[in-house]
Amino acid sequence: MKNNILIIEDEPQLARLLQLELQFEEFDTAIAHTGREGLEAFQRGNFDLVLLDIMLPEMNGLEVLKHIRAKSLVPVILLTAKSDVKDKVEGLNLGANDYVTKPFEFEELLARIRVNLRYHSAAAAVAPVINEYRYGSIHVNIDSHTVTQDGKVVELTPREFDLLVHFMRNTNIVQSREQILDAVWGFDYYGDTNVVDVYVRYLRQKLGNSVIRTVRSVGYVMKEE
């Protein structure tokens, strides 16, 4: 069965070029040219991956991403002409799986598409049998996507939640930054692994400094007392 990709891109020529290239690679595709149109198409269809431009009319790509993540974990790759790190971090923070900055080579985009599809398929095939985790006073419910500490709700972003769950699933196992990137971000990350340090800091700010420990020259661990 062919994978179905939704292209949400307001530049008609680029959208059409992507569609032709992906169809040549034997993907099924659909195109939307505005954020609202793209969200409606996503809600109607059954897509395996979304290519999402950030700068869109009617509703920007980050707003579309928020709506998608509220209901689905489908892989989303952001397409953006912006080089500002803030925009990329915000997109990843909202749950995007990857990003490609325009102009880009189609071969690179294709490789990222295949990595994300492969990872998502493997993750779906091995569904977790545990839907709740506890660590001290911290309680995580996978089904409701909620985190509480001492009975109080802690608001986490999708990426922070995934990172916390990863640590909880690997309690007492020291994780390198590269291992964490592969498990949580779900794609071959070619950038700076310091992004892991940033998100660990976010979790510590919200849950306490002792929750995740630093293992010097190795990485991080959530260690039981």
Secondary structure, 3 states (H helix, E strand, C coil): CCCEEEEECCCHHHHHHHHHHHHHCCCEEEEECCHHHHHHHHHHCCCCEEEEECCCCCCCHHHHHHHHHCCCCCCEEEEECCCCHHHHHHHHHCCCCEEEECCCCHHHHHHHHHHHHHHHHHHHHCCCCCCEEEECCEEEECCCCEEEECCEECCCCHHHHHHHHHHHHCCCCCEEHHHHHHHHHCCCCCCCCHHHHHHHHHHHHHHCCCCCEEECCCEEECCCC
